[in-house]
Amino acid sequence: MNQHACPKCNSQDIQKGVMGATVGQVYMYPDKNFQKTPSTISTEYCRNCGYILSFYVDTPENLG
Ligand SMILES: [Zn+2]
């Protein structure tokens, strides 16, 4: 299985992105500890159809 082919349209034009909001980036916080340093969230998405293949936090160690 090619992890970098879109499951929807089979395009291999997969790009990495970073989730953003209107103001700044979207961050992932640990469930019970909002004092910790959050992590940004990155994505991999298909440039052909827009399907998002994966989400991942950039620094999971920050989430404790
Ligand atoms: Zn696609």
N, CA, C, O and the ligand as a Tripos MOL2 file, in Angstrom:
@<TRIPOS>MOLECULE
protein
  257   255    65     0     0
PROTEIN
NO_CHARGES

@<TRIPOS>ATOM
      1 N           0.8440   -1.1960    0.0000 N.3       1 MET1
      2 CA          0.0000    0.0000    0.0000 C.3       1 MET1
      3 C           0.8800    1.2470    0.0000 C.2       1 MET1
      4 O           1.7510    1.4150    0.8540 O.2       1 MET1
      5 N           0.6410    2.0780   -0.9380 N.am      2 ASN2
      6 CA          1.3890    3.3310   -1.0020 C.3       2 ASN2
      7 C           0.7290    4.3530   -0.0920 C.2       2 ASN2
      8 O          -0.3980    4.7790   -0.3450 O.2       2 ASN2
      9 N           1.4140    4.7400    0.9470 N.am      3 GLN3
     10 CA          0.8180    5.6620    1.9010 C.3       3 GLN3
     11 C           0.7220    7.0740    1.3470 C.2       3 GLN3
     12 O           0.0830    7.9370    1.9480 O.2       3 GLN3
     13 N           1.3380    7.3080    0.2310 N.am      4 HIS4
     14 CA          1.2920    8.6480   -0.3280 C.3       4 HIS4
     15 C           0.4850    8.6970   -1.6160 C.2       4 HIS4
     16 O           0.7730    9.4880   -2.5140 O.2       4 HIS4
     17 N          -0.5130    7.8570   -1.6940 N.am      5 ALA5
     18 CA         -1.5020    7.9730   -2.7540 C.3       5 ALA5
     19 C          -2.8450    8.2350   -2.0920 C.2       5 ALA5
     20 O          -3.1650    7.6580   -1.0530 O.2       5 ALA5
     21 N          -3.6170    9.1050   -2.7030 N.am      6 CYS6
     22 CA         -4.9050    9.4690   -2.1450 C.3       6 CYS6
     23 C          -5.8700    8.2830   -2.2370 C.2       6 CYS6
     24 O          -6.0230    7.7150   -3.3180 O.2       6 CYS6
     25 N          -6.5200    7.8960   -1.1450 N.am      7 PRO7
     26 CA         -7.4680    6.7830   -1.1810 C.3       7 PRO7
     27 C          -8.7580    7.1360   -1.9160 C.2       7 PRO7
     28 O          -9.5320    6.2530   -2.2850 O.2       7 PRO7
     29 N          -8.9780    8.4130   -2.1230 N.am      8 LYS8
     30 CA        -10.2140    8.8330   -2.7920 C.3       8 LYS8
     31 C         -10.0580    8.9010   -4.3100 C.2       8 LYS8
     32 O         -10.9020    8.4010   -5.0530 O.2       8 LYS8
     33 N          -8.9850    9.5190   -4.7550 N.am      9 CYS9
     34 CA         -8.8390    9.7330   -6.1910 C.3       9 CYS9
     35 C          -7.5660    9.1100   -6.7450 C.2       9 CYS9
     36 O          -7.2930    9.1920   -7.9420 O.2       9 CYS9
     37 N          -6.7880    8.4850   -5.8630 N.am     10 ASN10
     38 CA         -5.5710    7.7830   -6.2520 C.3      10 ASN10
     39 C          -4.4730    8.7130   -6.7580 C.2      10 ASN10
     40 O          -3.4830    8.2520   -7.3260 O.2      10 ASN10
     41 N          -4.6390    9.9930   -6.5600 N.am     11 SER11
     42 CA         -3.5730   10.9220   -6.9270 C.3      11 SER11
     43 C          -2.3770   10.7280   -6.0040 C.2      11 SER11
     44 O          -2.5330   10.3940   -4.8300 O.2      11 SER11
     45 N          -1.2100   10.9360   -6.5360 N.am     12 GLN12
     46 CA         -0.0210   10.8790   -5.6810 C.3      12 GLN12
     47 C           0.5130   12.2810   -5.3910 C.2      12 GLN12
     48 O           1.6410   12.4460   -4.9270 O.2      12 GLN12
     49 N          -0.3040   13.2730   -5.6690 N.am     13 ASP13
     50 CA          0.1100   14.6480   -5.4060 C.3      13 ASP13
     51 C          -0.2670   15.0180   -3.9800 C.2      13 ASP13
     52 O          -1.2010   15.7850   -3.7430 O.2      13 ASP13
     53 N           0.4780   14.4580   -3.0400 N.am     14 ILE14
     54 CA          0.1900   14.6430   -1.6250 C.3      14 ILE14
     55 C           1.1300   15.6900   -1.0630 C.2      14 ILE14
     56 O           2.3460   15.6250   -1.2420 O.2      14 ILE14
     57 N           0.5450   16.6470   -0.3850 N.am     15 GLN15
     58 CA          1.3410   17.7260    0.1840 C.3      15 GLN15
     59 C           1.1920   17.7550    1.6910 C.2      15 GLN15
     60 O           0.1710   17.3410    2.2400 O.2      15 GLN15
     61 N           2.2240   18.2490    2.3490 N.am     16 LYS16
     62 CA          2.1180   18.4580    3.7790 C.3      16 LYS16
     63 C           1.6410   19.8670    4.0470 C.2      16 LYS16
     64 O           2.0150   20.8120    3.3510 O.2      16 LYS16
     65 N           0.8280   19.9920    5.0440 N.am     17 GLY17
     66 CA          0.3350   21.3050    5.4170 C.3      17 GLY17
     67 C           0.3240   21.4380    6.9140 C.2      17 GLY17
     68 O           0.6020   20.4870    7.6430 O.2      17 GLY17
     69 N           0.0000   22.6310    7.3640 N.am     18 VAL18
     70 CA         -0.1550   22.8780    8.7870 C.3      18 VAL18
     71 C          -1.5400   23.4450    8.9950 C.2      18 VAL18
     72 O          -1.9580   24.3630    8.2880 O.2      18 VAL18
     73 N          -2.2500   22.9020    9.9590 N.am     19 MET19
     74 CA         -3.5950   23.3960   10.2100 C.3      19 MET19
     75 C          -3.5320   24.8240   10.7140 C.2      19 MET19
     76 O          -2.7430   25.1470   11.6020 O.2      19 MET19
     77 N          -4.3470   25.6520   10.1570 N.am     20 GLY20
     78 CA         -4.3710   27.0380   10.5880 C.3      20 GLY20
     79 C          -5.7870   27.4880   10.8360 C.2      20 GLY20
     80 O          -6.7440   26.8890   10.3440 O.2      20 GLY20
     81 N          -5.9100   28.5440   11.5990 N.am     21 ALA21
     82 CA         -7.2000   29.1700   11.8200 C.3      21 ALA21
     83 C          -7.1160   30.5870   11.2710 C.2      21 ALA21
     84 O          -6.1020   30.9820   10.6960 O.2      21 ALA21
     85 N          -8.1740   31.3370   11.4500 N.am     22 THR22
     86 CA         -8.1860   32.7000   10.9350 C.3      22 THR22
     87 C          -7.0570   33.5230   11.5490 C.2      22 THR22
     88 O          -6.4270   34.3450   10.8840 O.2      22 THR22
     89 N          -6.8250   33.2800   12.8150 N.am     23 VAL23
     90 CA         -5.7470   33.9730   13.5040 C.3      23 VAL23
     91 C          -4.7720   32.9320   14.0280 C.2      23 VAL23
     92 O          -5.0750   32.2240   14.9890 O.2      23 VAL23
     93 N          -3.6400   32.8370   13.4230 N.am     24 GLY24
     94 CA         -2.6080   31.9340   13.9090 C.3      24 GLY24
     95 C          -2.9210   30.4830   13.6390 C.2      24 GLY24
     96 O          -3.8530   30.1450   12.9100 O.2      24 GLY24
     97 N          -2.1240   29.6440   14.2410 N.am     25 GLN25
     98 CA         -2.2280   28.2200   14.0190 C.3      25 GLN25
     99 C          -3.1750   27.5760   15.0180 C.2      25 GLN25
    100 O          -3.4450   28.1160   16.0910 O.2      25 GLN25
    101 N          -3.6630   26.4260   14.6400 N.am     26 VAL26
    102 CA         -4.4170   25.5970   15.5710 C.3      26 VAL26
    103 C          -3.4300   24.7350   16.3460 C.2      26 VAL26
    104 O          -2.5070   24.1540   15.7750 O.2      26 VAL26
    105 N          -3.6380   24.6640   17.6350 N.am     27 TYR27
    106 CA         -2.7470   23.8790   18.4690 C.3      27 TYR27
    107 C          -3.4910   22.7410   19.1350 C.2      27 TYR27
    108 O          -4.6860   22.8290   19.4190 O.2      27 TYR27
    109 N          -2.7700   21.6930   19.3720 N.am     28 MET28
    110 CA         -3.2950   20.5680   20.1340 C.3      28 MET28
    111 C          -2.7710   20.6630   21.5540 C.2      28 MET28
    112 O          -1.5690   20.7980   21.7800 O.2      28 MET28
    113 N          -3.6970   20.5910   22.5170 N.am     29 TYR29
    114 CA         -3.2970   20.6270   23.9140 C.3      29 TYR29
    115 C          -3.5290   19.2660   24.5420 C.2      29 TYR29
    116 O          -4.4040   18.5110   24.1170 O.2      29 TYR29
    117 N          -2.7330   18.9630   25.5630 N.am     30 PRO30
    118 CA         -3.0150   17.7440   26.3260 C.3      30 PRO30
    119 C          -4.3900   17.8400   26.9600 C.2      30 PRO30
    120 O          -4.8610   18.9320   27.2790 O.2      30 PRO30
    121 N          -5.0240   16.7070   27.1410 N.am     31 ASP31
    122 CA         -6.3950   16.6740   27.6170 C.3      31 ASP31
    123 C          -6.5620   17.3450   28.9710 C.2      31 ASP31
    124 O          -7.5040   18.1120   29.1690 O.2      31 ASP31
    125 N          -5.6720   17.0690   29.8920 N.am     32 LYS32
    126 CA         -5.8940   17.5180   31.2610 C.3      32 LYS32
    127 C          -4.9260   18.5900   31.7070 C.2      32 LYS32
    128 O          -4.9780   19.0240   32.8580 O.2      32 LYS32
    129 N          -4.0630   19.0210   30.8420 N.am     33 ASN33
    130 CA         -3.0400   19.9560   31.2740 C.3      33 ASN33
    131 C          -2.8550   21.0470   30.2390 C.2      33 ASN33
    132 O          -2.0290   20.9280   29.3340 O.2      33 ASN33
    133 N          -3.6240   22.1040   30.3790 N.am     34 PHE34
    134 CA         -3.5400   23.1920   29.4230 C.3      34 PHE34
    135 C          -2.3610   24.1110   29.7060 C.2      34 PHE34
    136 O          -2.1280   25.0730   28.9750 O.2      34 PHE34
    137 N          -1.6220   23.8150   30.7630 N.am     35 GLN35
    138 CA         -0.4650   24.6370   31.0650 C.3      35 GLN35
    139 C           0.7410   24.2180   30.2400 C.2      35 GLN35
    140 O           1.6890   24.9870   30.0780 O.2      35 GLN35
    141 N           0.7030   23.0290   29.7330 N.am     36 LYS36
    142 CA          1.8550   22.5500   28.9920 C.3      36 LYS36
    143 C           1.9490   23.2410   27.6380 C.2      36 LYS36
    144 O           0.9780   23.8070   27.1360 O.2      36 LYS36
    145 N           3.1030   23.1810   27.0850 N.am     37 THR37
    146 CA          3.3130   23.7510   25.7620 C.3      37 THR37
    147 C           2.5190   22.9420   24.7440 C.2      37 THR37
    148 O           2.6560   21.7220   24.6660 O.2      37 THR37
    149 N           1.7050   23.6170   23.9810 N.am     38 PRO38
    150 CA          0.9270   22.8780   22.9880 C.3      38 PRO38
    151 C           1.7820   22.4900   21.7980 C.2      38 PRO38
    152 O           2.9130   22.9490   21.6340 O.2      38 PRO38
    153 N           1.2220   21.6540   20.9970 N.am     39 SER39
    154 CA          1.8850   21.2530   19.7620 C.3      39 SER39
    155 C           1.0790   21.7370   18.5740 C.2      39 SER39
    156 O          -0.1510   21.7390   18.6070 O.2      39 SER39
    157 N           1.7620   22.1380   17.5440 N.am     40 THR40
    158 CA          1.0650   22.4260   16.3010 C.3      40 THR40
    159 C           0.6270   21.1220   15.6420 C.2      40 THR40
    160 O           1.1230   20.0430   15.9660 O.2      40 THR40
    161 N          -0.2920   21.2470   14.7310 N.am     41 ILE41
    162 CA         -0.8440   20.0870   14.0450 C.3      41 ILE41
    163 C          -0.5120   20.1890   12.5620 C.2      41 ILE41
    164 O          -0.7830   21.2010   11.9160 O.2      41 ILE41
    165 N           0.0690   19.1420   12.0480 N.am     42 SER42
    166 CA          0.3540   19.1040   10.6230 C.3      42 SER42
    167 C          -0.5790   18.1180    9.9310 C.2      42 SER42
    168 O          -1.1560   17.2330   10.5630 O.2      42 SER42
    169 N          -0.7090   18.2870    8.6540 N.am     43 THR43
    170 CA         -1.5740   17.4070    7.8790 C.3      43 THR43
    171 C          -0.8580   16.9610    6.6120 C.2      43 THR43
    172 O           0.1290   17.5600    6.1850 O.2      43 THR43
    173 N          -1.3780   15.9040    6.0330 N.am     44 GLU44
    174 CA         -1.0150   15.5530    4.6740 C.3      44 GLU44
    175 C          -2.3080   15.5210    3.8740 C.2      44 GLU44
    176 O          -3.2750   14.8700    4.2710 O.2      44 GLU44
    177 N          -2.3230   16.2040    2.7800 N.am     45 TYR45
    178 CA         -3.5650   16.3130    2.0270 C.3      45 TYR45
    179 C          -3.3060   16.1280    0.5450 C.2      45 TYR45
    180 O          -2.1960   16.3110    0.0450 O.2      45 TYR45
    181 N          -4.3720   15.7580   -0.1300 N.am     46 CYS46
    182 CA         -4.3100   15.5340   -1.5680 C.3      46 CYS46
    183 C          -4.5480   16.8510   -2.2970 C.2      46 CYS46
    184 O          -5.5520   17.5270   -2.0730 O.2      46 CYS46
    185 N          -3.6290   17.1950   -3.1520 N.am     47 ARG47
    186 CA         -3.7970   18.4590   -3.8720 C.3      47 ARG47
    187 C          -4.8050   18.3340   -5.0140 C.2      47 ARG47
    188 O          -5.2640   19.3350   -5.5670 O.2      47 ARG47
    189 N          -5.1320   17.1240   -5.3480 N.am     48 ASN48
    190 CA         -6.0710   16.9280   -6.4560 C.3      48 ASN48
    191 C          -7.5190   17.0830   -6.0060 C.2      48 ASN48
    192 O          -8.2940   17.8060   -6.6320 O.2      48 ASN48
    193 N          -7.8840   16.4020   -4.9190 N.am     49 CYS49
    194 CA         -9.2890   16.4280   -4.5080 C.3      49 CYS49
    195 C          -9.4900   17.0630   -3.1330 C.2      49 CYS49
    196 O         -10.6240   17.3110   -2.7250 O.2      49 CYS49
    197 N          -8.4000   17.3250   -2.4190 N.am     50 GLY50
    198 CA         -8.5220   18.0000   -1.1390 C.3      50 GLY50
    199 C          -8.6930   17.0810    0.0520 C.2      50 GLY50
    200 O          -8.7990   17.5480    1.1860 O.2      50 GLY50
    201 N          -8.7190   15.7850   -0.1910 N.am     51 TYR51
    202 CA         -8.8790   14.8430    0.9140 C.3      51 TYR51
    203 C          -7.6810   14.9240    1.8470 C.2      51 TYR51
    204 O          -6.5380   14.9820    1.3940 O.2      51 TYR51
    205 N          -7.9430   14.9280    3.1580 N.am     52 ILE52
    206 CA         -6.8540   14.9560    4.1310 C.3      52 ILE52
    207 C          -6.5400   13.5270    4.5500 C.2      52 ILE52
    208 O          -7.3960   12.8170    5.0800 O.2      52 ILE52
    209 N          -5.3130   13.1210    4.3070 N.am     53 LEU53
    210 CA         -4.9300   11.7410    4.5690 C.3      53 LEU53
    211 C          -4.5940   11.5210    6.0300 C.2      53 LEU53
    212 O          -4.8870   10.4610    6.5830 O.2      53 LEU53
    213 N          -3.9820   12.5130    6.6610 N.am     54 SER54
    214 CA         -3.5600   12.2880    8.0340 C.3      54 SER54
    215 C          -3.3920   13.5980    8.7730 C.2      54 SER54
    216 O          -3.0820   14.6430    8.2000 O.2      54 SER54
    217 N          -3.6090   13.4920   10.0650 N.am     55 PHE55
    218 CA         -3.2810   14.5680   10.9870 C.3      55 PHE55
    219 C          -2.1940   14.0610   11.9070 C.2      55 PHE55
    220 O          -2.1850   12.8810   12.2570 O.2      55 PHE55
    221 N          -1.2980   14.9040   12.2970 N.am     56 TYR56
    222 CA         -0.3900   14.5130   13.3530 C.3      56 TYR56
    223 C           0.1260   15.7370   14.0830 C.2      56 TYR56
    224 O           0.2750   16.8200   13.5160 O.2      56 TYR56
    225 N           0.3930   15.5250   15.3580 N.am     57 VAL57
    226 CA          0.9810   16.6050   16.1370 C.3      57 VAL57
    227 C           2.4820   16.6130   15.8770 C.2      57 VAL57
    228 O           3.1020   15.5620   15.7190 O.2      57 VAL57
    229 N           3.0480   17.7950   15.8340 N.am     58 ASP58
    230 CA          4.4510   17.9060   15.4720 C.3      58 ASP58
    231 C           5.3830   17.5440   16.6210 C.2      58 ASP58
    232 O           6.4890   17.0460   16.4100 O.2      58 ASP58
    233 N           4.9260   17.7960   17.8190 N.am     59 THR59
    234 CA          5.7810   17.5090   18.9680 C.3      59 THR59
    235 C           4.9720   16.7490   20.0130 C.2      59 THR59
    236 O           4.5950   17.3210   21.0350 O.2      59 THR59
    237 N           4.7030   15.4760   19.7710 N.am     60 PRO60
    238 CA          3.8760   14.7000   20.7080 C.3      60 PRO60
    239 C           4.4730   14.6390   22.0970 C.2      60 PRO60
    240 O           3.7470   14.4500   23.0730 O.2      60 PRO60
    241 N           5.7860   14.7950   22.2060 N.am     61 GLU61
    242 CA          6.3920   14.7740   23.5410 C.3      61 GLU61
    243 C           5.9100   15.9470   24.3830 C.2      61 GLU61
    244 O           5.9340   15.8780   25.6120 O.2      61 GLU61
    245 N           5.4720   17.0240   23.7350 N.am     62 ASN62
    246 CA          4.9520   18.1610   24.4770 C.3      62 ASN62
    247 C           3.6120   17.8520   25.1270 C.2      62 ASN62
    248 O           3.2040   18.5380   26.0640 O.2      62 ASN62
    249 N           2.9360   16.8420   24.6470 N.am     63 LEU63
    250 CA          1.6020   16.5680   25.1430 C.3      63 LEU63
    251 C           1.5980   15.6580   26.3570 C.2      63 LEU63
    252 O           0.5560   15.4190   26.9670 O.2      63 LEU63
    253 N           2.7420   15.1690   26.6900 N.am     64 GLY64
    254 CA          2.9300   14.4220   27.9260 C.3      64 GLY64
    255 C           2.0710   13.2020   28.0250 C.2      64 GLY64
    256 O           2.1340   12.4820   29.0220 O.2      64 GLY64
    257 ZN         -7.3730   12.8790   -3.8340 Zn       65 ZN65
@<TRIPOS>BOND
     1     1     2 1
     2     2     3 1
     3     3     4 2
     4     3     5 am
     5     5     6 1
     6     6     7 1
     7     7     8 2
     8     7     9 am
     9     9    10 1
    10    10    11 1
    11    11    12 2
    12    11    13 am
    13    13    14 1
    14    14    15 1
    15    15    16 2
    16    15    17 am
    17    17    18 1
    18    18    19 1
    19    19    20 2
    20    19    21 am
    21    21    22 1
    22    22    23 1
    23    23    24 2
    24    23    25 am
    25    25    26 1
    26    26    27 1
    27    27    28 2
    28    27    29 am
    29    29    30 1
    30    30    31 1
    31    31    32 2
    32    31    33 am
    33    33    34 1
    34    34    35 1
    35    35    36 2
    36    35    37 am
    37    37    38 1
    38    38    39 1
    39    39    40 2
    40    39    41 am
    41    41    42 1
    42    42    43 1
    43    43    44 2
    44    43    45 am
    45    45    46 1
    46    46    47 1
    47    47    48 2
    48    47    49 am
    49    49    50 1
    50    50    51 1
    51    51    52 2
    52    51    53 am
    53    53    54 1
    54    54    55 1
    55    55    56 2
    56    55    57 am
    57    57    58 1
    58    58    59 1
    59    59    60 2
    60    59    61 am
    61    61    62 1
    62    62    63 1
    63    63    64 2
    64    63    65 am
    65    65    66 1
    66    66    67 1
    67    67    68 2
    68    67    69 am
    69    69    70 1
    70    70    71 1
    71    71    72 2
    72    71    73 am
    73    73    74 1
    74    74    75 1
    75    75    76 2
    76    75    77 am
    77    77    78 1
    78    78    79 1
    79    79    80 2
    80    79    81 am
    81    81    82 1
    82    82    83 1
    83    83    84 2
    84    83    85 am
    85    85    86 1
    86    86    87 1
    87    87    88 2
    88    87    89 am
    89    89    90 1
    90    90    91 1
    91    91    92 2
    92    91    93 am
    93    93    94 1
    94    94    95 1
    95    95    96 2
    96    95    97 am
    97    97    98 1
    98    98    99 1
    99    99   100 2
   100    99   101 am
   101   101   102 1
   102   102   103 1
   103   103   104 2
   104   103   105 am
   105   105   106 1
   106   106   107 1
   107   107   108 2
   108   107   109 am
   109   109   110 1
   110   110   111 1
   111   111   112 2
   112   111   113 am
   113   113   114 1
   114   114   115 1
   115   115   116 2
   116   115   117 am
   117   117   118 1
   118   118   119 1
   119   119   120 2
   120   119   121 am
   121   121   122 1
   122   122   123 1
   123   123   124 2
   124   123   125 am
   125   125   126 1
   126   126   127 1
   127   127   128 2
   128   127   129 am
   129   129   130 1
   130   130   131 1
   131   131   132 2
   132   131   133 am
   133   133   134 1
   134   134   135 1
   135   135   136 2
   136   135   137 am
   137   137   138 1
   138   138   139 1
   139   139   140 2
   140   139   141 am
   141   141   142 1
   142   142   143 1
   143   143   144 2
   144   143   145 am
   145   145   146 1
   146   146   147 1
   147   147   148 2
   148   147   149 am
   149   149   150 1
   150   150   151 1
   151   151   152 2
   152   151   153 am
   153   153   154 1
   154   154   155 1
   155   155   156 2
   156   155   157 am
   157   157   158 1
   158   158   159 1
   159   159   160 2
   160   159   161 am
   161   161   162 1
   162   162   163 1
   163   163   164 2
   164   163   165 am
   165   165   166 1
   166   166   167 1
   167   167   168 2
   168   167   169 am
   169   169   170 1
   170   170   171 1
   171   171   172 2
   172   171   173 am
   173   173   174 1
   174   174   175 1
   175   175   176 2
   176   175   177 am
   177   177   178 1
   178   178   179 1
   179   179   180 2
   180   179   181 am
   181   181   182 1
   182   182   183 1
   183   183   184 2
   184   183   185 am
   185   185   186 1
   186   186   187 1
   187   187   188 2
   188   187   189 am
   189   189   190 1
   190   190   191 1
   191   191   192 2
   192   191   193 am
   193   193   194 1
   194   194   195 1
   195   195   196 2
   196   195   197 am
   197   197   198 1
   198   198   199 1
   199   199   200 2
   200   199   201 am
   201   201   202 1
   202   202   203 1
   203   203   204 2
   204   203   205 am
   205   205   206 1
   206   206   207 1
   207   207   208 2
   208   207   209 am
   209   209   210 1
   210   210   211 1
   211   211   212 2
   212   211   213 am
   213   213   214 1
   214   214   215 1
   215   215   216 2
   216   215   217 am
   217   217   218 1
   218   218   219 1
   219   219   220 2
   220   219   221 am
   221   221   222 1
   222   222   223 1
   223   223   224 2
   224   223   225 am
   225   225   226 1
   226   226   227 1
   227   227   228 2
   228   227   229 am
   229   229   230 1
   230   230   231 1
   231   231   232 2
   232   231   233 am
   233   233   234 1
   234   234   235 1
   235   235   236 2
   236   235   237 am
   237   237   238 1
   238   238   239 1
   239   239   240 2
   240   239   241 am
   241   241   242 1
   242   242   243 1
   243   243   244 2
   244   243   245 am
   245   245   246 1
   246   246   247 1
   247   247   248 2
   248   247   249 am
   249   249   250 1
   250   250   251 1
   251   251   252 2
   252   251   253 am
   253   253   254 1
   254   254   255 1
   255   255   256 2
@<TRIPOS>SUBSTRUCTURE
     1 MET1         2 RESIDUE 1 A MET
     2 ASN2         6 RESIDUE 1 A ASN
     3 GLN3        10 RESIDUE 1 A GLN
     4 HIS4        14 RESIDUE 1 A HIS
     5 ALA5        18 RESIDUE 1 A ALA
     6 CYS6        22 RESIDUE 1 A CYS
     7 PRO7        26 RESIDUE 1 A PRO
     8 LYS8        30 RESIDUE 1 A LYS
     9 CYS9        34 RESIDUE 1 A CYS
    10 ASN10       38 RESIDUE 1 A ASN
    11 SER11       42 RESIDUE 1 A SER
    12 GLN12       46 RESIDUE 1 A GLN
    13 ASP13       50 RESIDUE 1 A ASP
    14 ILE14       54 RESIDUE 1 A ILE
    15 GLN15       58 RESIDUE 1 A GLN
    16 LYS16       62 RESIDUE 1 A LYS
    17 GLY17       66 RESIDUE 1 A GLY
    18 VAL18       70 RESIDUE 1 A VAL
    19 MET19       74 RESIDUE 1 A MET
    20 GLY20       78 RESIDUE 1 A GLY
    21 ALA21       82 RESIDUE 1 A ALA
    22 THR22       86 RESIDUE 1 A THR
    23 VAL23       90 RESIDUE 1 A VAL
    24 GLY24       94 RESIDUE 1 A GLY
    25 GLN25       98 RESIDUE 1 A GLN
    26 VAL26      102 RESIDUE 1 A VAL
    27 TYR27      106 RESIDUE 1 A TYR
    28 MET28      110 RESIDUE 1 A MET
    29 TYR29      114 RESIDUE 1 A TYR
    30 PRO30      118 RESIDUE 1 A PRO
    31 ASP31      122 RESIDUE 1 A ASP
    32 LYS32      126 RESIDUE 1 A LYS
    33 ASN33      130 RESIDUE 1 A ASN
    34 PHE34      134 RESIDUE 1 A PHE
    35 GLN35      138 RESIDUE 1 A GLN
    36 LYS36      142 RESIDUE 1 A LYS
    37 THR37      146 RESIDUE 1 A THR
    38 PRO38      150 RESIDUE 1 A PRO
    39 SER39      154 RESIDUE 1 A SER
    40 THR40      158 RESIDUE 1 A THR
    41 ILE41      162 RESIDUE 1 A ILE
    42 SER42      166 RESIDUE 1 A SER
    43 THR43      170 RESIDUE 1 A THR
    44 GLU44      174 RESIDUE 1 A GLU
    45 TYR45      178 RESIDUE 1 A TYR
    46 CYS46      182 RESIDUE 1 A CYS
    47 ARG47      186 RESIDUE 1 A ARG
    48 ASN48      190 RESIDUE 1 A ASN
    49 CYS49      194 RESIDUE 1 A CYS
    50 GLY50      198 RESIDUE 1 A GLY
    51 TYR51      202 RESIDUE 1 A TYR
    52 ILE52      206 RESIDUE 1 A ILE
    53 LEU53      210 RESIDUE 1 A LEU
    54 SER54      214 RESIDUE 1 A SER
    55 PHE55      218 RESIDUE 1 A PHE
    56 TYR56      222 RESIDUE 1 A TYR
    57 VAL57      226 RESIDUE 1 A VAL
    58 ASP58      230 RESIDUE 1 A ASP
    59 THR59      234 RESIDUE 1 A THR
    60 PRO60      238 RESIDUE 1 A PRO
    61 GLU61      242 RESIDUE 1 A GLU
    62 ASN62      246 RESIDUE 1 A ASN
    63 LEU63      250 RESIDUE 1 A LEU
    64 GLY64      254 RESIDUE 1 A GLY
    65 ZN65       257 GROUP 0 **** ****
